[in-house]
């Protein structure tokens, strides 16, 4: 009888079934993770106010 990848537990490398399972698990985890990270990364303060300018002093001559 022929052998299948399920019977070759001692073989080197990753079997086809393991590769498909790992790829599916990675895909299921990565989609919600990227959605969560992109939601956290983009924020809008909703304010159009600009920062007030400082005064020119001897310690801060650049203004």
C-alpha positions as CSV (number, residue, x, y, z in Angstrom):
1,X,0.0,0.0,0.0
2,X,1.1,3.6,-0.6
3,X,1.8,6.0,2.2
4,X,0.1,9.3,2.7
5,X,1.4,12.4,4.4
6,X,-0.7,11.6,7.5
7,X,1.3,8.4,7.9
8,X,4.7,10.0,7.4
9,X,5.1,11.5,10.9
10,X,8.9,11.0,10.9
11,X,9.6,12.7,7.6
12,X,11.4,16.0,7.3
13,X,9.6,19.2,6.4
14,X,6.0,20.2,6.6
15,X,3.4,18.1,5.0
16,X,0.8,19.4,2.6
17,X,-2.0,19.1,5.0
18,X,-0.1,20.8,7.8
19,X,0.8,23.6,5.4
20,X,-2.8,24.1,4.5
21,X,-3.9,24.1,8.1
22,X,-1.2,26.5,9.2
23,X,-2.0,28.8,6.2
24,X,-5.7,28.8,7.1
25,X,-5.0,29.5,10.8
26,X,-2.7,32.4,9.9
27,X,-5.3,33.9,7.5
28,X,-8.0,33.7,10.1
29,X,-5.8,35.4,12.7
30,X,-4.3,38.1,10.5
31,X,-7.5,39.6,9.2
32,X,-9.0,40.6,12.5
33,X,-5.5,41.6,13.8
34,X,-4.9,44.0,10.9
35,X,-8.4,45.5,11.2
36,X,-7.8,46.1,14.9
37,X,-4.4,47.7,14.3
38,X,-5.6,49.9,11.5
39,X,-8.4,51.2,13.7
40,X,-6.0,52.1,16.4
41,X,-3.5,53.7,14.1
42,X,-5.9,56.2,12.5
43,X,-7.3,58.8,14.8
44,X,-8.8,62.2,14.1
45,X,-8.9,64.7,16.9
46,X,-11.8,66.5,15.2
47,X,-10.2,69.9,16.1
48,X,-9.2,72.5,13.6
49,X,-7.4,74.6,16.2
50,X,-3.8,75.4,15.6
51,X,-1.2,75.6,18.3
52,X,-0.6,79.0,19.7
53,X,2.7,80.7,18.8
54,X,5.3,81.3,21.5
55,X,6.8,84.6,22.3
56,X,10.3,85.6,21.3
57,X,12.7,85.8,24.2
58,X,16.4,85.7,24.8
59,X,16.2,82.0,25.6
60,X,14.0,81.3,22.5
61,X,15.2,83.6,19.7
62,X,13.8,81.4,16.9
63,X,10.3,82.7,17.2
